């Protein structure tokens, strides 16, 4: 059986491979993430097929960032596909525009705080203000919630801090950067195991390579589902 706290990232080159992976995973997985890497490979078509024909939940990870009017129009267009989650950058004006675009739809707008692949050196190179990443993530999350975000994307290492915010009451926390014990970190720098991420306040965890690069993807997904069930 599946557990929709687990979101499997279909970070494969095209929709055909994504559909093949979803077929391998079968009933172990109810929720999928489709991101920018598959956008030109039929990602939107795959999202629609998995949602409408297979009854899966869909997280469209676009991380939209532009002027408010453009974000609003883009979200309005994407909202017609009846998907579940959509990411935008966590700047308050972007979040407000995205919420306007999603008005009248069930699409949840999730704000990106600081990417889980970044550390303080990366932020320095991007001229982001001084401070511990944990503090910056918590501050950005609070501002995104105030702007109307339905939830935030943050590393599992910051989940507990965000959950402690008064503004986080009733909001979603979705954590990429989740790695089962013993899995390779890849390009992620702020990670945790599935169980610890959920225990620290995350509502959903996103796992990609440890599942689709596994010799047996279905068994890898089922192992995470079992780990969550044991909490």
C-alpha positions in Angstrom: 0.0 0.0 0.0 1.1 3.6 -0.7 1.6 6.5 1.7 1.1 9.9 0.2 3.6 11.4 2.7 6.1 9.9 0.2 6.4 11.9 -3.0 8.6 10.2 -5.6 10.5 12.6 -7.9 10.3 11.6 -11.5 13.6 13.2 -12.4 14.1 11.2 -15.5 14.6 12.6 -19.0 11.2 12.3 -20.6 7.5 11.3 -20.0 7.9 7.8 -21.5 10.6 6.9 -18.9 8.5 8.6 -16.2 5.5 6.5 -17.1 7.6 3.4 -17.1 8.9 4.2 -13.7 5.4 4.9 -12.4 4.3 1.5 -13.7 7.2 -0.2 -11.9 6.3 1.5 -8.7 2.6 0.6 -9.0 0.6 0.9 -5.8 3.6 1.7 -3.6 3.4 5.3 -4.8 0.4 7.7 -4.8 2.2 11.0 -5.2 4.7 12.1 -7.9 6.8 15.2 -8.4 7.5 16.4 -12.0 10.1 19.2 -12.3 11.8 21.5 -14.8 14.1 18.7 -16.0 11.2 17.0 -17.7 9.3 20.1 -18.9 10.6 19.8 -22.5 10.2 16.0 -22.4 6.5 15.9 -22.0 6.3 16.6 -18.3 2.9 18.4 -18.4 1.4 15.6 -20.5 2.7 13.0 -18.0 1.3 15.0 -15.1 -2.1 15.0 -16.7 -2.0 11.3 -17.6 -0.9 10.2 -14.1 -3.6 12.4 -12.5 -6.5 11.8 -14.8 -5.9 8.2 -15.9 -4.1 6.7 -12.9 -5.5 8.7 -10.0 -2.2 9.9 -8.7 -1.5 13.1 -6.9 0.9 15.5 -8.7 3.4 18.0 -7.4 4.6 20.3 -10.3 8.0 21.6 -9.2 8.5 24.7 -11.4 10.0 27.1 -8.9 8.4 30.0 -10.7 10.1 33.4 -10.3 9.3 36.5 -12.4 7.3 39.8 -12.1 4.0 39.4 -10.3 1.8 39.6 -13.4 3.8 36.9 -15.2 3.7 34.6 -12.3 0.0 35.1 -11.8 -0.7 34.3 -15.5 1.6 31.3 -15.5 -0.1 29.9 -12.4 -3.5 30.5 -13.8 -2.6 28.5 -16.9 -1.1 25.6 -14.9 -4.1 25.5 -12.5 -6.3 24.3 -15.3 -4.6 20.9 -15.2 -6.2 20.1 -11.8 -2.8 19.3 -10.1 -2.1 19.3 -6.4 1.1 21.2 -5.6 3.0 23.9 -7.4 6.3 25.6 -6.3 7.2 29.2 -6.6 10.1 31.1 -5.1 9.3 32.3 -1.6 9.5 36.1 -2.2 6.3 37.5 -0.8 5.2 39.3 -4.0 5.7 36.1 -6.0 3.7 34.1 -3.5 0.8 36.6 -3.6 0.8 36.6 -7.4 0.7 32.8 -7.5 -2.2 32.7 -5.0 -4.1 35.1 -7.3 -3.4 32.8 -10.2 -4.6 29.8 -8.3 -7.8 31.5 -7.1 -10.8 29.2 -7.3 -8.7 26.1 -7.7 -7.5 23.4 -5.3 -3.9 23.9 -6.4 -1.6 24.4 -3.3 1.1 27.0 -3.7 4.4 26.0 -2.0 7.1 28.5 -1.5 10.8 27.6 -1.9 12.8 28.9 1.0 16.5 28.0 0.3 17.3 25.1 -2.0 18.5 22.0 -0.2 21.6 21.8 -2.5 22.9 25.2 -1.2 25.2 25.9 1.7 26.5 29.2 3.2 29.3 29.5 0.6 26.7 29.3 -2.2 24.6 32.0 -0.5 27.7 34.2 -0.2 28.3 33.8 -3.9 24.8 34.9 -4.6 25.1 37.9 -2.3 22.4 36.6 0.1 22.5 38.4 3.4 24.6 37.1 6.3 23.2 34.6 8.7 22.8 30.9 9.5 20.9 29.1 6.8 18.5 27.7 9.4 17.6 31.3 10.5 17.2 32.5 6.9 14.9 29.6 6.0 12.7 30.2 9.1 12.4 33.9 8.3 11.6 33.2 4.6 9.1 30.6 5.6 7.3 33.0 7.9 7.1 35.7 5.3 5.8 33.3 2.7 3.1 32.1 5.1 2.2 35.8 5.7 1.9 36.3 2.0 -0.6 33.4 1.7 1.5 30.4 0.8 -0.2 27.0 1.5 3.1 25.5 2.5 6.9 25.7 2.0 9.7 23.7 0.7 12.6 23.4 3.1 15.3 20.9 4.0 14.4 18.3 6.7 17.0 20.0 8.9 14.8 23.1 9.1 11.4 21.3 9.3 11.2 21.5 13.1 12.1 25.2 13.2 9.4 26.0 10.6 6.8 23.9 12.3 7.4 25.9 15.5 6.3 29.1 13.8 2.9 30.4 14.8 2.3 31.2 11.1 2.9 27.5 10.2 -0.3 26.3 11.8 -2.3 24.5 9.2 0.4 24.9 6.6 2.3 22.2 4.7 6.0 21.5 5.0 7.5 19.5 2.1 11.1 18.3 2.4 13.4 17.3 -0.4 16.9 16.3 0.5 15.6 13.1 2.1 17.9 10.1 1.9 17.3 6.6 3.3 20.1 5.5 5.7 23.1 4.5 3.6 22.0 6.3 0.4 24.4 8.5 -1.5 23.9 12.2 -0.9 24.3 13.3 -4.6 24.1 17.1 -4.8 22.2 17.5 -1.6 23.9 19.1 1.4 21.2 19.4 4.1 19.6 15.9 4.4 17.8 13.6 6.8 16.2 10.1 6.7 12.5 9.8 5.8 11.4 9.0 9.4 13.4 11.8 11.0 12.0 14.3 8.5 8.4 13.4 9.2 9.1 13.3 13.0 10.5 16.8 12.8 7.3 18.2 11.3 7.3 17.6 7.6 4.0 16.6 6.0 5.6 15.1 2.8 9.1 14.0 1.9 10.4 14.0 -1.7 12.7 11.1 -2.7 14.1 10.7 -6.2 17.4 9.0 -7.0 17.4 6.6 -4.1 14.3 5.1 -5.7 14.6 5.4 -9.4 18.3 4.5 -9.4 17.8 1.5 -7.3 18.1 -2.0 -8.7 14.5 -2.6 -7.6 12.7 0.8 -7.5 9.5 -0.8 -6.2 11.3 -2.4 -3.3 13.1 0.9 -2.6 9.8 2.8 -2.4 8.1 0.1 -0.3 11.0 0.3 2.1 10.4 4.0 2.7 6.6 3.4 3.0 7.3 0.8 5.6 9.7 3.1 7.5 7.0 5.8 7.6 4.4 3.3 8.7 6.6 2.3 11.7 6.5 5.8 13.1 
